[in-house]
């Protein structure tokens, strides 16, 4: 039996030999704030209630659930995570990631939308849960979409109200040496973006600065040419004014073999 616990942000489960019970509690399947994972007590995303579906696909079990967008509980982003299996054969708690049904880390190539993030923290995000009775869109950093074009199905997705102290993270990417990452930003004023690997509080791998002119999407590039292997990737922002973060692309750069000797 899979259900939303009284904490609201987590999917829990219980087992029984009979449909009508008695059921034995087995633990958490997923928390949309990663509460409880490895003892975590601080939300890694804006969080609210959660709904679910449990399915076995190609031999692996996945929990389908939602995270939250637009600064309120009723706006949601569908997600899926592969469930770990405990030594006793039952499910452990899934870590929220950006991988979905990819069955492993994402390749550090091509383009990704910023809204694939699985870590979004910012000084403006209140520590309390989101609700349907309060919209915090104007005051907090959040995932957002706006209409794009004449077709009502076309939307532009981005992270809005990015400010100094905002951290946006993605788990996980599979890196090969010789890459840079280019971020697409919109806004006005001076912006500094730094990249960190594996932990949001890790030292900077590289940083870039520019002054945004406003009105159009502009790019900042960071050098990740010496990064290889599987890593989480975090972007940390310093801004004069709040800006928008639409996405990022991995680009190959030419390296001399002597640089790695």
Protein Blocks (a to p, Z undefined) as FASTA:
>chain_A
ZZddfklpaccddddfbfnbpaddfbjfbdcklgoiahiabdfbdcdddddddddeehia
cddddddeehiakbccdddddddddfkopacdddddfklmnopacddehjddfklpcbdc
dfklcfbdcdfkbccklmpccdddddedjblkbccdddehiaehiacddddddddehiac
ddddededjddddddehiakbccfbdcddddebhiacdddddfklggcjdddddddddfb
dcddfbdcdddddddfklmZZ
